Amino acid sequence: MPAYRRFVSTLRSLFRKTALDSELDRELQSHVEMLTEEKVSAGMTKTEARRAALLELGGMAQVKEEVRARRLGATLDTWLQDIRYAFRTLRNNLGFTVVALLILSLGIGATTSLFSTIHSVLLRGVPFEQPERLVIGQKTIEGRASWVSRVDYYDFHELNQSFEQLAAMTDFTVQRTVTGGPRPELVQVGYVTWNVFPALRVLPVAGRGFTRDDEVDGANQFVVISYGYWQSRFGGATQAIGSTLPLDGVPRTVIGVLPPDFRFLIDADAWSLVDRNGPFDLRRDSHSHIVIGRLKPGVTFAQAQQEVSTIARGLADEYPVTNTGKGMRLTRMQSFMVRSVRTSLLLLLATSVLVLIVACANVAGLMLARSEQRRTEMAMRAALGAARKRLVRQLLTESVILTVTAGMLGVGLAYAMQGVSAQLLPTGELGIERPAINALALGFALFVAVTTGLLIGVIPALRGTNLQPGQQLRSGKHATIGMRSARLRSGLVVLQVATTVVLLIGSGLLIRSFAELSSVELGFDDHNLITGQLQIQGTTYPTPEEQRQFYSSLLQEVETIPGVVSATLSSKLPIRARWQDWPVYPVDEPPATDLEAPMAMVRWVSPGYFRTMGIPLTGGRDFSVTDVDGAAYVTILSERAVQRVFLDEDPIGQAVRIGWDERNYYVIGVAADARINTLDGAPDAAAYMSTTQVGATRLQIAVRTTIDPAQLVSPIEDLLQRKDPHAVFSWPATMESVVDDELAGPRIITVSLSLFSGLALLLAAIGLYGVLAYHVGQRINEFGIRLAMGASAANLLGMVLRRGLLLVAIGLLVGIAAAYPGTLLIRQLLFETQTLDIASYVAAAVFLGFVGAVACLLPAWRATRVDVVEVLRIE
């Protein structure tokens, strides 16, 4: 009890300066004015009268404090009494409380989880200093944005006046082999200009970062390593700074370690400098760099965009062959980083809000029915002197306590749901930590809970206290629900059904789209195919001939392993490794500019590649062992590439140029189209060249088997170690798993929306069942009399079913009308599926209609089981 009194005393002190002060001040001022007028009437001046009145009422301050304390104590005691009564009432109605808590916690938990994700990804800035000043630059051609040429970047860097730093980095990592340990290990190396980390305001936790002198005097001599690699390779030792890290046999000096939480666009173990004068990406029409800019203080985004556009026009005038029609588009870094997840997250948030609406409508219907059942209780309290305002406050207190408790349960559910939403985030690119239920998310959950409590409680509270005590007490248990309340509960069910229809149609469209994407024609056979990455050391095999001989003999030995049908090599296997599009054009018909040349994905493959991958040749021949360095250079084009380059001409025997190679390549075959980069696009145009005519230290292997492909990983690793202990076989995966990983994003969205839709459907069915069960319960005497007067059970069954199915039909019509504009949000997520897909609409309507009919059956069956004798006895 002493603790309780201290708590009450503390709360009273917190309420000292409330609206009560204003009320007491007004009372005191009224007394002063009244006494002043009396004394003025007695002959005093107004000033003298007011002074005298104030002196006379000087003791009112103490009275004021006493009155304030009494009123605050009474108000606080009343609130505490309401809270205790609310808890007792909810405890005594445990069934209702548990059902309502379960429904609301699901809705609030889902919404809170998605809000925390939205806040972490879309609302909160990227985790760099002054993120509003960071931009990403991309080149544009005919409105399409892509990466920037290294040569163009340096011109933008030197000519601009808007940026404090304008930096660049490659949009990919390069796999390098680190030797010097027990076994070679593979690391991912990213390439940056010296000022990338200064532009991001990222400081190393050990050592130093790159400087301008490093780029000028010794590009690629130094590396900055990630914190994770510092721990795994060097154990976090300070001696790592200044040590040598051999990359592909070439020594590099470690000069710094990046912070542990640093992530930006690509995941790299080490970062090296872009070599300004190196052989890579020498041409202005070769684009492979991302531009990162930090605006100078006072420079607006629009001013910077105007300046880079002016520079781009100047470059187009100076280099018309490569830069005509080429521009530079700036994007705020935050918008750029979330581009791939924005639509998915907004879709899931909208879905969770719809589920919360269904949950609120469901619980509001339950509370409305419960308020009707408590009308006698409210009438009794009103008859004993309780004001309607007090009764409304009591019911709202119960509602808010219910929803706040559900909110606390929902926060626990949100923690569990974070893992699902986190799968949508490519955190390596976003540079954003995994979303967490932080103070802001907790505040959001509390806001949603309180708001929900008020929204779902206000109408039942007003309806449940709008009564005549005498009339209600006389009717007692025979009082029936009013027409307005019945319509309101029916309207809530219609709202639930309509919202559920929208969700079902949306999930149906995504399921249809996912089915189309899953069954898309790949153009190659992904069954019984094991893949992996092969890496040999350039120091061990320094010449292209030695490299070719190693890989050729390796394939022969792999094909002797039991269960192996065939094996092949490629610079990039389909889906597993992407892009590298180069211009391809006939030698005798060069394009006016490189930008006008047809583009194709270039791949170097070994003889037998098309047979192993299951890509049929539709014309000409395959590569052979006679296609070697020194012989005529040959290529095989895909059907789409042939159509782009030769239109309707026969390509066999014709010469083409590929990329920026000055050599002629003669077309020896035509391959069927295959999806090389992604599943959701058209088959890619491709130009294949033979690995027997070039050298390479890094290739990807694909092995066709008659057994479980995973069983071949160990034999291939053992074979490679016997053949060359310094060679590395990494990242083994079946081609089926590679394709399946490509479907992961669409699968998560589809499953998530389907789960939300299923939850909404369950809630709608519960709501429909509740309305009909209450309807039957209120009319149980009427049904008994009807049966006594000759009505059949089938008639009563039809009567209840018609009422329930009418609500379902109205909800269906409203939901279908709202579905089309609602599904526009997912339009860009659909693959070969229209937003107005009739099959999805019909399936959603039929499925919901079936569930609605099932939900109606039990109350309808109950209506036919009325005990006529018992009803007549009561009447």
N, C-alpha and C positions, 0 to 999 in steps of 0.2 A: 504493500500500500504506500509506504513512503516514496518508493520509486515512481509509482503512478502519480502521486501528488507533485513530485518534482517535475515530471513530464508535463503535467497540466500547467504548472506554474511557468515553465519555459515557454509553452505555446502561448500562454496569456501575454507574456512579455513581448513575444513576436508580433502580436496583434495590437500593440499599443497605438500604433499610428495607422488606423484603418478608417473606413468610412464612418465608424462610430464617432471619431473625433469631430468630424464635420457636423454630425447630428447634434452632439452636445454643445458645440460652439454656436450653432444656430439657436439652440434653446437659451444659452447664456446671453447672446446678443439680443434676443427678444425681450428678456427680462430687463436688460440695460435700457433699451428703447422705451419700454413701458414706464419705468421709473423716471427716466429723463422727461417724458411728456408730463407726468404728474407734477414734478418739481417746477417745470416751466409754467404750468398752470397756477402754481402757488406763488409766482412772482420772480423766480430765479431766471437769470439769463441762461441761454442754452448751454454755454460752456460750463458755467457753474453747476447747472443741473446734471450734466453728463459726468463731471468730476465727482459730484456727490453720489451719483448712482453707482459709479465704479467702486468708490470707497465702500459703499453699503454692501455691494455684492462681492467684496474681496474674498469672502469666505466661500464663494461658489467654486473656486478652484478645487478645494478639497472635496466638495460634494461631487464635482465633475469626475474626479479620479475614482471616487467610490462607486458612482453610477457606472462608469466605464468598466471597472473591474467586475461589478456584478453582471453587467450585460455580456461582457466577453466570456465570463465563466459559464453563464447560462447557455450562450451560443455554442461554446465548445462542448459543454456537457451534452447538449442536444445532438451535436454531430457525432460525438462518441457513442451516444445511445443509438443513433441511427445505424452506425457501423456495426455495433454489437448485434443489433437486431437483424441486420442484413446477413451477417455471418451465420446466425442461428437459423434464419429462414432457409438459406441456401443449404445448410447442413441437414435440415429436416427434410428437404426435397432433394435427396442425394441423386436420384435418377436423372431429374432435369439438370442438376448442376453438372454431373459428369458428362452428359451428352453435349450440353452447351459449351463446356470447357474444351472438350475434344474438337468440336467443330470450329470454334473460334481460334484455338491454338494452332490448328492447321493453317487457317487463313492468315493469321497474324505472323506465324513463323515463316511461311513462304514469302510473304511480302517483306518482312524484315531482312531475310537472307538476300533477297534480290536487291533491296535498297542498299545494303552494305556493299554488294558487288558493284552496283551502279555508281555509288559514291566513290569507291576505290578506283574505278576504271574511267568513268565518264565525267564525273564532277570534280574530283580532286586532281590538281595539276600533276604533271609528270614530276618524279622525285628529284628535280634539279633546281638549283637556285634561280629565282626569278623566271619561272617557266613561261610566263606570258611573253617574254622577249625571245623565245626560241622558235625557230621555224625550220621547216624541211623544204628543200628545193628539188624540183623534178623538171626534166625537160619535157616539152610537149610537142607533139606533131599531130596536126589535124585533131586537136582536142584531147588526144590520148596522152596520159602522163606515164613517164618511165624514168629510168635512171639517166645520169648525166655523163657525158664524155669527160675523161680526165683532163684532156687538153682544154675543153671549154671551161671546166671548173677553174683552172688557173687564170684564165682571162677574167672570169667573173670576180675571182678573188682580188685581182690586181686593179680592176677598174671601178669597183663599187666604193661608195662613200657612206653606205647606210649601216654597215655591219661592224660591230666591235670585233667579231671573229666570224670568218666564213671558212668552214672546214669541209672535208670530204672523207668518205670511207667507202670501202667496197660493200656491196650488198650481199656478200657471201663470205664464208670462211674457206680457207685452203687447208687441206689435211696434210700435215707434215709428220715425218717420223723423227722421234727423238731417240738417239742412241746414247751409249755410255753406261747403261744400266744392265741388269742381268738379261733383259730382253728388250727389244725395241718397243716403244709405245707410240701411239698415234695421238697427236694433239691438233686442235683446230686453231688456226691462226687467222686473225682478222687484220686488214690493212687500213691504216688511217693516215691522214696528214697530221703533222705535228700538233696542230691546234685543235683537234677534236676534243680532247679532254679539257683544255682551257675554255673552249666554247661551252661545254656542259658544266664548267666549274667543278670538275671532279679532281680531287687531289689524291695522290698515292698515299697509302698508309705506311709505306716503307720506300726508301729510295726517292727517285724523282720521276717526272714524266718526260715526254719528248720536248725538245726545244727546236727553234728554227735552225740552229746550227747543226743539229743532228740530221735534219732533212737535207741541208745543203752539202754537208761534209761527209756524211756516211749513211745514206739511206740503207735500211735493212741490216745495219751492223748491230742495232740495239733492239731489244724487245722489252715490253712491259707485260707482266704476267697477271693473270687473275688471282684473286685471293684463294680460291679453291685449289688452283694448280700449285700455288705457293705451299699450301698445306700438304697436298698429296705428293708432290715431287721433292720438296725441300723441308717438310715438316715444320714450316713456319720459321725457319732459322734465318737470322739476320745475315748470315754469310751468303744467302742466296743473291743478295745485291752484289753485283760485280762478277758473279760466277758465269761460266760459259754454258750455254744451252745449244747443243748441236741440232739444227733443224735440217733434215735430209743430208746430214754429214757436214753442213756448213756451220761454223761456230757463230753464235750470237751472244751478245753480252746482256745479261739481265740488269736493267737499271731501275726498275720500280715495280711495286705491287699495288694493284687497284683495290678499292674498298670491298669488303665482303658482300655488300648488298648491291654492287654495281651490275646492272643489266641494261643493255641498250641495243635493240634491233636484232642483233645476232649474238649467239653464245660462243665465246672464244676462250681458249685456254691462254693464249698469248696474243699480243698485238704488236705488229711491226709497222714500219713506215712505208707509205706509198713512195715508190721510187719515181720522182718526177721525170727523170731522164732514162728510165728503164724501158725494156722492150715491150712491156705489156700495155695494151690499150693506147696505142700510139695515135690512132686516127680519131677525128672528130665525130665520125659516124659509128664509133664503137662505144656503147654506153653501159657502164657497169658501176657507177659511183653514186652514192647518196650525198647530197649537200646538206650540211647542218649550219645554220646561221644564228648568231645572237645579235639582235638589233642594238644599235647604239642608244643610249638614253635620249629620249625626246624624239626618236624616229618612229613614225607610225608604220603599221603593217602595210597600209596603202602606199605610202611613200617608197618603202622598200620594193614592193611589187612593181611600181612604176619604173624604178631605176633599173631593176634586172630585166624588165621588158625592153627598155631602151638599149641596154647592153646587148641583149639578144638580137635586136634588129640590126645593130651595128655589126655583129658577127655574121649575120646573114648577108649583109652587103659585102663584107670582106671575104667570106668563104661561101659563095653561093652554091657550090657543088654539094657541100655537106650540111649547111646550116639554113638553107632556104626553107621557110615554113616552120623553123624550130624556135620554140620559145622557152621561157623558164617560168614555172608556176610555183609560188610559195604557198605553203600550208602551215598553219599553226601546229606546232609539234604535238600538242595534246590531241587535236583532231586527227592527225596523221596516225598516231600510235594506236588509236582505238577504232580505226576504220574497219578492221576485220571482225570486230565483235559488237559494234554499236547496235546493229539491227537485231542480232540474236538476244542481247541483253534487254533491249527495249521490248522485244516481243515477250520474253519471259516475265518482265516486270508487269506488262499489261495483262498477261495471263494470270499472274498471281493476284493482281488487283481484282480481276473478274471473279476469281475464286473467293476472294475476301468478300466481294459483294454478295455472292451466292450464300456464303456462310452467314453474313449479317442478315440477309433476308430470311434464312432458315431460322436463326435464333430469334429474330424479331417475331416471326410467326409463332414460335414456341412461347415467347414471353407474352405475346398478345393473348394466346389461349390461356396461359396461366393467369394473366391479369383478369380475364373474364371469370375464372374459377375463384379468384380472390375478391370478387366484388362484395360478397357478404362480409368478409373480414374488413374491407375498406369502409363499408357502410357502418359496421359496428364502431370502428374507430372514429368515424365522422360523428356518429350519434353521441359519442362520449366527449366530443368537443374538439377533435383534431381538425385543423383547417385543411382545406384542399391543398394549399401550397406545401404544407408539411407532409401530406400523404404523397404528393408528386415527388418531393425531395427524397422521401424514404425509398420509393420505387427506383428512382434514378440512382441512388446510392447503391442499391442492390445490383443494378445493371453495371455500374462502373466497377464495383468490386469484382463482379464476375469477369468482365473483360480485362481488367488489370491482371487478375490471376491467370487468365488465359494468355495474356501478353507475356507473363513470366515463363509460362510453359512454352510459348511460341519462341522465345529467345533461345531456350534450350534446343528446340527443334531447329532453329536457324543455324546453330553451331553445327549440327549434324548435316545440314544441307549445304554448308560452305564447300565441302569437297566436290559436290556435283557442279556448282556454279563455277568453281575454280578450273574445272576441266575445259571450260569455254575460253579460258584466257591463255594466249600464248605469252606467258610471263617473260620468256627470254627476249621477246621483242618489245613488250610493253615497258619493261623496266619497273614494273609495279609489283609490290609485295602481294602475297596472297591476301584477298579481302578478309577482314576480321570484324567480329562483332565488337566495335569500339564504343566509346561513350556516345558518339553521335548516333550510332545504330540503336543503342539502348534508349536514347532520347526519342528517336523515331518510333521505336516499339511502344514506348509509354504514350506518346502522342496518339498513335493509331489506336491503342487500347482504350484510352479515355474517350477519344472522339467516337470510336465504335460504340462504347458503352452509352454515350449520350444519344447517338443516332438511333440505336436499336431500342433504347429504353424510353425515349420521350413519348412516342405515340402510345405504346402500351400503358405508360404512366398516366397520360391524359385520358385515354379511353377508360382505364380501370378506375379512375376517381371521378368520372363524370356520371354521377348517380344521385338518386333521391334516397337517403338512408331509410326512411320509413317504408317506402314501397319495396326496396330491395330486401329489407329484413322480413317483410310480410311474405314475399315470394320464396325466400330461402333457397333451397336446392333446386326448386322448380324454375328459377329464373333462367331464361335462355339467352343465347347470344344474339345481339342486335344485328340487323341487316348490314349496317355500315361496317361493323367489325368483321362479319363474314366476308364482305367484299374486299376488305383490306387484306385479310389473310389470303384470300384467293389471288389478289393482285400480287402479293409477295411470291406466291408459288409461280405465277406467270412470269415474274421477273427472273426467278431461278431457272425456269425452263428455257426462257429466251437466252439468258446468258450462257447456259450450258450448250444450247444449239450453236452459238457462235464459236465456243471452244471446240465442240465436236467437229464442226465443219473445218475449222483451222487445222486441227490435228489430222483430220481426214485428208486434207490437201497435202500436208507434209508427209503423211504415210504414203500417199499415192506417189508423191515426188520421190521419196526415198526408195520406193519399190522400182520406179523407173531408173533411178541412179544406180541401184544395186544390180539391175539386170542389163545395164548398158553394154553394148558390144565393145569389148576392149580392143579388139584387133589382134590380140595375142592370147595365148593359153597360159593362165596363171596357176593351173593345177600341177602338182608334183614338180615344183620348181623351187630349188633353194638358191638364194643369192647371197652375195657378200662382197666386201671390198678387199682388193689385193694391193699390197704396197711392197715394192722392192727399193733398194737403196741405189741412188745414182752413183755413189762412190764404188759400189760393187759391180754395177753394170753401167759403165760410163758412156757406151756408144749405143745408138739406136739398134744396131744389129744384135748386140748382146742382149738387149732388152727383149727384142722380138724372139730370139732363140729361147730365152728363159720361159716366156709365156707360152710359146708353141709347144715346148716339151712338157710344160706343166699340164696343159689341156690333154695331151696324149696320156699322161699318167693318171689324171683324174678320171678319164673315161675307162680306165681299167679297174676302177673300184667297183665291187659287186653292187648291183642295183642302179648303176649309172647308165643312162641311155645315151646322152650326149652332153657336151659342155661347151660354153662359148664365153667370149669376153666382149665388153662394151665400155666405152668411155662413160656412158650414162645409161643405166637401165630404165625402162619405162616406169613412170610414176615415182620410182625411188629417187631419181635425180632428174632435175628439170632444166628447161630453157636452154640457152646457148643457141639463139637464133641468128643466122648469118644470111646475107643476101646470096641468092643463086640466080644466075642469068646466063643465056646463051653467049658464047664467045663472040659470035658475029652480030649480036644485037645488044650491045651494052646499054644500060639505062642512062638517061641524061644525068641523073644524080643517083648516088647510092641509096638515097632515101626512097627512090621510086622502084628499086629492084624488088622482086618477089623475095620473101623471107621464108626460111625453112630451118627446122631444128637439125643441127649437125651432130652426127654420132659416128665414132670410129668403132667398127665391130670386126670380129674375127670371122673367117670362113665358117659356115655352118650356123651362123647366128640366127638366121630366119627359120631354119628347121628347128633349132632348139627352142626358140621363143614361140613357135607356132604361128609365125607371120607368113602367109603364103606369098610366093612370087607370082605375079600375074603376067610377067613378060621378061624375056632375057634370061640371064644366068646369075648364079650366086658368085661371091668372091671365091677365089681359089688360092692355093699355096703358090701359084705361079705369079700372082699379083704382088710383086715385091718391089722394093725400092730400086729404082733404075728402070723398071718397066713403065709402060704408060700408066698414068694415074687414072683410077677408075672410080666410079660412084654408082650407087643404086638409089633411085629416087622413089619416094612414095607416090601413090596415084594423085594425091592432092598437090604435091609439088610439081608433078608432070603437068597437071592442068594449069597451074599458075605460070609455069615457065614456058611450056610449049603449046599451050592451048590444045588444038586437036591434032598436032603433028606427032609422028612416031619418034620417041626420044632416043631409041636404041642407036648407039653409035655416034650420037651428037656430042659436041664438046660444050662444057659449061665452066664458068668460074664460080668458085664457092668461097664466100667470105672475101678476104683481101689477099688471098693467095694468087700469085701471078701465074701459077701453073694451070694448064688445061686439064679438066677431068672429063673422061669419056663415060657416058652413061651405058652401063652393061646390063642393067635390069630395072624392073619396076616392081616395087613391093606394095602389098595391100596397106591401106591406111590403118594406123593404130593410134590409140590415145597415149601420148608420150608424157604429157605434163600433168593433166588433170582429167578427172572423170566427167566433170560437168561441162566441158567444152566440146567443140567439134574435134574430130580426129586431126592431129597435127600434120602439116606438111613437113617432110623429113628428107634429109640428104645423108645417106650412109656412105662412109669411106672405110677402107680396109686397114686394120691394125698391122697387117703385114707390110704396109708401105710407110709406116711411121714408127717411131719409138715412143715408149711411155713407161714411167715408173709406177703409175697408179692406174688400175683398171678395175672394173666391176665384173664379177663372174656370175654366171647363171648355169645351173646344172639340172638337167632333166632326169627324173628318177622313176623307177617302178616301185619304190618303197617309200616309207615315210621320209620326206625330205630332211626333217630334223635329225635323222639318224646319220646323215652324211657329214654333219658339221665336224665331229671329232676325226673321222678319217681324212678329211680335207686338211684340217689343221696339222695332223700328224705328218701327212705327206709333204706339206709345205715346210715344216720344220726340218724334216730329213733332207729336203732339197736345198733349203737355204735358211739357216737359223735366224738370220736377220730379216727375213721376209715376214710380213704380217697379214693375217686373215682376220678381218674385223667386221663387226655388225652383221653377223649372219641372220637371215630372215627368209621365211618362205615368201614367195611372191603373193600368195593368197593373203598373208598377214600384211604385206605392204599395201595391197589394194584395200584391205579391210581398215587399215589405219587411215586411209584417205576418206573413208566413209564415217570416221569417228565424229567429226563435227556435226554433219547432218543428222547422224544417229542420236546424238545427245539432245539436240533441239527437238527432234521428233518424239523421242521417249519422254522428255520433260513435259512437252505440251500434252502428250497423250496421258501422262500421269495426272496433270492438272485437270484435264478434261474428265478423266475417270473420277477424280475426287469431286468435281462439280456435279457430275452425273449422279454420284451416290448421294450428295447433299440434296440435289433436286428431288431424287426419289424419296428421301426421308421427309423432305418438306411436303411433298404431295401426299405421302402416306399419313403424315401428321394432320394435314387439313381434313382429309377424308375420315380419319379415325375420330377426330374431334366432331366432325359433322355427324357421323353416325352416333357418337355418344350423346350429342345434344338431342337427337331425334329418336332415341331408342324407344321412348314411349309411343311416339307416333308410329314407328314401324310395327310395334307390337299390336297396336289397334288395327292397323292395316291388315296384318295377318289374321287377326281375329275376325275381321269383316270379309275375309275371303281372298285377299291379295295373295298371289303365289310368290314363292321364294325367288323365282326367275324375275318377276316384276321388280322386287326390291333390289335384286342384284343389278338389273339394268339401270334402275334409277341412280344408284350410287356410282356405277361405272360411267354413266353418261356425264355426271357432274365432274368426275375426275378427268375423263378423256377430253371434255370441253376445255378444261384448264390447260391440258397438254396441247391441244390443238391451237388455242390462242397463243400460248408461249412459242409454239413452233412457227407460227406465222410471223410473230414479232421478231423472233431470232433469225429466221431466214432473211427477213428484210434488212436486218442489221448486219448480217454476216458479210455481205459483199464489201461494203466500205471497210468493215473491220479487218477483212483478210487482205486488204491492200498492203498492210504492214509486212506481210510475209511474201509478197510477190517476188522480191529478188532472191528469196531463199528457195523458190520452186524450180524444179528441173523438168522440162517438158510437161508441165502441168499448168493449166490455166486457173486463175482465181475463181472463175465461174465454171467449175467442173461439176457437171450435173450429177455424175455418179457419187461424188463426195457429199453433195447436198442431200441426195436421196438416201444414201446410206446413213447419214447422221439423223435424218428425220425418222427413218424406219427403226433404227436402233433406239433412239430416244422414245419413240412411240411404244416400242415393245417394253422397255424398262418402265415407262409410265403406266402401261396396262398392268404389269406385274405388281407395281406399287399400289394400284387401285384395288386389286383383287382381294387382299386380306380384309380391308375395311368393309368391302362389299359383301364378302362371305360372312363377316361378323353380323351384318345387318340381317341376314337370313336366319341367324341362329338365336334370335330373340326368344325368350321364354314368355309366351303369350299369357299364361296363367299368372306369372309373377307381375307382369306389367299391369294386368287388369286388377290384381289385388292392390297394388300401390295406388292406382287411380281411384 
